[in-house]
Amino acid sequence: MAAQGRYRILIEQAKVQLTADLKAALKESMQAGRLEEANRITKIIDSGGANAEEPLESPKARAAQTRYKAAAQRASQEYVLALKNALTLTLRAAQLDESNRISAEIKKLDDVLGRQADATSGFINLIPRIDPAKDTVAGQWVVEKGILKCLGGNEDRIEIPYEPPDEYDFRITFTKVGTNCIVQNLSKAGAPFIWVMGAGGGFTFHYVKGAGIGANKTTVQKPGIKDKHRYTSIVKVRKNGVEAVLDNKTITKWDTDYSDVEPAPFWALRSPRLLGIGAGASKAEFSAVEVKEISGPGKFTR
């Protein structure tokens, strides 16, 4: 298949470019006396790019990895598109054996791409992993044209079949119409907590041990989230605390070792280890639901 040949050529070109870029980074590391870094770069070069994900520290080496990853992703995406076009043709021609072979190849590549972080932003798109029929905890949820939608109710929420690592960024982009709040369900080593953005102006983390519902040491009052306004919320979970950022502005921080997390039943998911999304008495659309893995890989549960 011509598409397969082109795919292989593009991947090989990306590896050749990676090797050239890393040789320049290797020279810089050797001159600076960074021998451990130089050894890691050498391993990637010697493997022909097979160990391209090896963690590197120098800006030049990391830039080379980013360029390679972006090129590999573009090649894979182009190949998947070509395969889908070929699948349509084989189905029309009733070539069932070939159709099955192509379908299996598409599924394999889609699965790999679905688990890969965007080469530029570092975020993994989680929406393709969500199945409302399996993941809905409360309310009515659908995925349409890559957008996760809540049809409106009360404490509506949906699980994401993904267990995050110890440190990560959880980012959503959303619009809503309704009277209550948007919630991000988070977890740290199995301890669940939530980030609440209120239409009435209350922004807070729950569940803080010994604190009441609606207010605690993390709570701030600001203008509430507006109807039909597009927001991007990022919650940064680290070993020594959590930071909430809305539209590039830090809203609040919670300095914690997570011993003061006290789970409560409201807004709870079925699994305390998963990420999730909630919408209170609101219709909402989530055009992005993403995670950036900071301390290592998370785990897809399905």
C-alpha positions as CSV (number, residue, x, y, z in Angstrom):
1,M,0.0,0.0,0.0
2,A,1.4,3.4,-1.0
3,A,0.2,5.0,2.2
4,Q,2.2,2.5,4.3
5,G,5.3,3.1,2.3
6,R,5.0,6.9,2.7
7,Y,4.4,6.4,6.4
8,R,7.6,4.4,6.8
9,I,9.6,7.0,4.8
10,L,8.3,9.8,7.0
11,I,9.2,8.0,10.2
12,E,12.6,7.2,8.9
13,Q,13.2,10.8,7.9
14,A,12.1,11.9,11.4
15,K,14.6,9.5,13.0
16,V,17.4,10.7,10.7
17,Q,16.6,14.3,11.7
18,L,16.5,13.3,15.4
19,T,19.9,11.7,15.2
20,A,21.4,14.8,13.6
21,D,19.8,17.1,16.2
22,L,21.0,14.9,19.0
23,K,24.5,14.8,17.8
24,A,24.6,18.5,18.1
25,A,23.2,18.3,21.6
26,L,25.7,15.6,22.5
27,K,28.6,17.8,21.5
28,E,27.2,20.6,23.7
29,S,26.7,18.2,26.7
30,M,30.2,16.8,26.3
31,Q,31.7,20.3,26.2
32,A,29.7,21.3,29.4
33,G,30.9,18.1,31.2
34,R,27.3,16.8,31.5
35,L,28.4,13.1,31.2
36,E,25.2,11.5,32.3
37,E,23.2,13.5,29.9
38,A,25.7,12.7,27.2
39,N,25.4,8.9,27.9
40,R,21.6,9.1,27.6
41,I,21.8,11.0,24.3
42,T,24.3,8.4,23.0
43,K,21.9,5.6,23.8
44,I,19.1,7.2,21.8
45,I,21.5,7.8,18.9
46,D,22.8,4.2,19.0
47,S,19.3,2.8,19.1
48,G,18.3,4.7,15.9
49,G,15.6,6.6,17.8
50,A,14.1,3.5,19.4
51,N,14.6,5.1,22.8
52,A,13.5,8.5,21.8
53,E,11.4,9.0,25.0
54,E,14.5,8.7,27.2
55,P,14.3,11.7,29.6
56,L,16.7,14.4,28.7
57,E,17.5,17.7,30.4
58,S,19.3,20.0,28.0
59,P,17.1,22.5,26.0
60,K,18.7,21.5,22.7
61,A,18.1,17.7,23.3
62,R,14.6,18.2,24.5
63,A,13.8,20.4,21.5
64,A,15.1,17.6,19.3
65,Q,12.8,15.2,21.0
66,T,9.8,17.5,20.6
67,R,10.5,17.9,16.9
68,Y,10.8,14.2,16.4
69,K,7.6,13.5,18.3
70,A,5.7,16.1,16.3
71,A,6.9,14.7,13.0
72,A,6.0,11.1,14.1
73,Q,2.6,12.2,15.2
74,R,1.9,14.0,11.9
75,A,3.1,10.9,10.0
76,S,0.8,8.6,12.0
77,Q,-2.2,10.9,11.7
78,E,-1.7,11.1,7.9
79,Y,-1.4,7.3,7.7
80,V,-4.6,6.8,9.7
81,L,-6.5,9.2,7.4
82,A,-5.2,7.3,4.4
83,L,-6.2,4.0,6.0
84,K,-9.7,5.2,6.7
85,N,-10.1,6.3,3.0
86,A,-8.9,2.8,2.0
87,L,-11.3,1.2,4.4
88,T,-14.2,3.0,2.7
89,L,-13.2,1.8,-0.7
90,T,-12.7,-1.9,0.4
91,L,-16.1,-1.9,2.2
92,R,-17.7,-0.6,-1.0
93,A,-16.0,-3.3,-3.0
94,A,-17.1,-6.0,-0.3
95,Q,-13.4,-6.9,0.2
96,L,-14.1,-8.1,3.8
97,D,-10.7,-9.7,4.5
98,E,-8.9,-6.5,3.5
99,S,-11.4,-4.4,5.4
100,N,-10.8,-6.3,8.6
101,R,-7.1,-6.0,8.2
102,I,-7.3,-2.3,7.6
103,S,-9.7,-1.9,10.5
104,A,-7.3,-3.7,12.9
105,E,-4.4,-1.4,11.8
106,I,-6.6,1.7,12.3
107,K,-7.6,0.6,15.8
108,K,-4.0,-0.1,16.7
109,L,-2.8,3.3,15.5
110,D,-5.8,5.2,17.0
111,D,-5.0,3.5,20.4
112,V,-1.4,4.6,20.2
113,L,-2.3,8.2,19.2
114,G,-5.0,8.4,21.9
115,R,-2.4,7.7,24.5
116,Q,0.2,10.1,23.2
117,A,0.6,13.6,24.5
118,D,0.5,16.5,22.0
119,A,4.0,17.1,20.9
120,T,3.7,20.9,21.5
121,S,1.6,21.2,24.6
122,G,2.4,17.9,26.3
123,F,-1.4,17.3,27.0
124,I,-3.2,14.1,26.4
125,N,-6.7,14.4,25.0
126,L,-9.0,12.3,27.2
127,I,-12.3,12.8,25.4
128,P,-11.8,9.9,23.0
129,R,-11.4,7.6,26.0
130,I,-14.8,8.6,27.5
131,D,-17.8,6.3,26.9
132,P,-20.9,8.0,28.4
133,A,-22.8,4.7,28.5
134,K,-20.1,3.3,30.8
135,D,-18.7,6.3,32.5
136,T,-21.7,8.4,33.5
137,V,-22.2,8.6,37.3
138,A,-25.1,11.0,37.4
139,G,-27.1,12.9,34.8
140,Q,-27.1,12.7,31.0
141,W,-23.8,12.9,29.1
142,V,-23.0,12.5,25.4
143,V,-19.9,12.9,23.2
144,E,-20.7,14.6,19.8
145,K,-18.0,15.5,17.3
146,G,-15.3,15.3,19.9
147,I,-17.1,17.5,22.4
148,L,-18.3,16.2,25.8
149,K,-21.7,17.5,26.7
150,C,-23.8,17.5,29.9
151,L,-27.5,17.9,29.1
152,G,-28.2,19.5,32.5
153,G,-29.6,18.3,35.8
154,N,-28.3,18.5,39.4
155,E,-25.0,17.0,40.5
156,D,-24.2,15.6,37.1
157,R,-20.9,13.9,36.8
158,I,-18.9,11.5,34.6
159,E,-15.8,9.5,35.3
160,I,-12.8,9.4,33.0
161,P,-11.3,5.9,32.7
162,Y,-7.8,7.2,33.7
163,E,-5.8,7.1,36.9
164,P,-3.4,10.1,37.0
165,P,0.2,9.9,38.3
166,D,1.2,11.6,41.5
167,E,1.9,14.9,39.8
168,Y,-0.1,16.2,36.8
169,D,-2.0,19.0,35.2
170,F,-5.7,18.5,34.5
171,R,-7.1,21.0,32.0
172,I,-10.6,21.6,30.7
173,T,-12.1,24.1,28.3
174,F,-15.8,24.7,28.7
175,T,-18.9,26.8,28.3
176,K,-22.0,26.4,30.4
177,V,-25.6,27.7,30.8
178,G,-27.1,27.3,34.3
179,T,-27.2,28.5,37.8
180,N,-24.6,26.5,39.7
181,C,-21.1,25.3,39.1
182,I,-18.5,23.4,37.0
183,V,-16.4,20.8,38.9
184,Q,-13.2,19.0,38.2
185,N,-12.8,15.7,40.0
186,L,-9.2,15.0,41.0
187,S,-7.2,12.3,42.8
188,K,-3.9,12.1,44.5
189,A,-2.7,8.5,45.3
190,G,-6.3,7.4,45.6
191,A,-7.5,10.4,47.7
192,P,-10.3,12.1,45.8
193,F,-11.0,15.9,45.9
194,I,-12.7,18.4,43.7
195,W,-12.2,21.9,42.3
196,V,-15.4,23.9,42.2
197,M,-16.0,27.0,40.0
198,G,-19.3,28.6,41.0
199,A,-21.7,30.7,38.9
200,G,-22.3,32.7,42.1
201,G,-18.7,33.6,42.6
202,G,-17.4,30.9,45.0
203,F,-14.2,29.1,43.9
204,T,-12.9,26.4,46.2
205,F,-11.3,23.0,46.7
206,H,-13.2,20.3,48.6
207,Y,-12.9,18.1,50.6
208,V,-10.8,19.7,53.4
209,K,-10.8,17.9,56.7
210,G,-12.6,19.8,59.5
211,A,-14.1,22.4,57.1
212,G,-17.7,22.9,56.2
213,I,-19.3,22.6,52.8
214,G,-19.0,25.8,50.7
215,A,-16.1,27.5,52.4
216,N,-12.7,26.6,53.7
217,K,-9.1,27.9,53.7
218,T,-8.9,27.5,49.9
219,T,-12.1,29.4,49.1
220,V,-12.1,32.8,47.3
221,Q,-14.9,35.0,46.1
222,K,-14.6,36.4,42.6
223,P,-17.0,37.2,39.8
224,G,-18.7,33.9,39.0
225,I,-18.4,31.9,35.7
226,K,-20.7,33.4,33.1
227,D,-23.1,31.7,30.8
228,K,-21.9,31.1,27.2
229,H,-18.4,32.3,28.1
230,R,-15.5,30.0,27.1
231,Y,-13.2,29.2,30.0
232,T,-10.0,27.2,30.4
233,S,-9.3,25.8,33.9
234,I,-6.1,24.0,34.8
235,V,-5.6,22.3,38.2
236,K,-1.9,21.6,38.9
237,V,-1.5,18.7,41.3
238,R,1.9,18.4,42.9
239,K,3.4,16.5,45.9
240,N,3.3,19.6,48.1
241,G,0.0,21.1,47.0
242,V,-2.5,22.1,44.4
243,E,-3.0,25.3,42.3
244,A,-6.1,26.3,40.3
245,V,-5.6,28.5,37.2
246,L,-8.6,29.9,35.3
247,D,-7.9,31.7,32.0
248,N,-4.2,31.9,32.8
249,K,-4.8,33.5,36.2
250,T,-4.1,31.7,39.5
251,I,-7.4,31.7,41.5
252,T,-6.2,29.8,44.7
253,K,-3.7,27.4,46.1
254,W,-3.9,24.6,48.6
255,D,-0.6,23.8,50.4
256,T,-1.1,20.3,51.5
257,D,0.5,16.9,51.8
258,Y,-3.0,15.5,51.2
259,S,-3.3,14.2,54.8
260,D,-6.1,16.8,55.2
261,V,-8.2,15.4,52.3
262,E,-11.4,14.0,53.7
263,P,-13.7,12.4,51.0
264,A,-17.4,13.3,51.1
265,P,-20.3,11.7,49.2
266,F,-21.3,14.9,47.2
267,W,-19.9,15.0,43.7
268,A,-18.2,11.6,44.4
269,L,-17.2,9.3,41.5
270,R,-17.5,5.6,41.7
271,S,-13.7,5.2,41.9
272,P,-11.7,7.5,44.1
273,R,-8.7,7.1,41.8
274,L,-10.1,8.5,38.6
275,L,-10.4,11.9,37.1
276,G,-13.8,13.3,36.3
277,I,-16.0,16.2,35.3
278,G,-19.2,17.7,36.9
279,A,-21.8,20.2,36.1
280,G,-24.3,21.5,38.6
281,A,-27.8,22.4,37.5
282,S,-26.2,23.5,34.1
283,K,-26.0,22.4,30.5
284,A,-22.3,22.4,29.7
285,E,-20.0,21.6,26.8
286,F,-16.3,20.6,27.2
287,S,-14.3,21.1,24.1
288,A,-11.1,20.0,25.8
289,V,-10.5,17.5,28.6
290,E,-6.8,16.9,28.9
291,V,-4.1,15.8,31.2
292,K,-0.3,16.5,31.3
293,E,1.7,13.8,33.1
294,I,4.4,15.4,35.2
295,S,5.9,12.7,37.4
296,G,5.4,9.8,35.1
297,P,2.7,7.9,33.1
298,G,-0.8,7.5,34.4
299,K,-3.0,4.5,33.7
300,F,-5.9,4.1,31.4
301,T,-8.4,1.7,33.0
302,R,-10.0,0.8,29.7
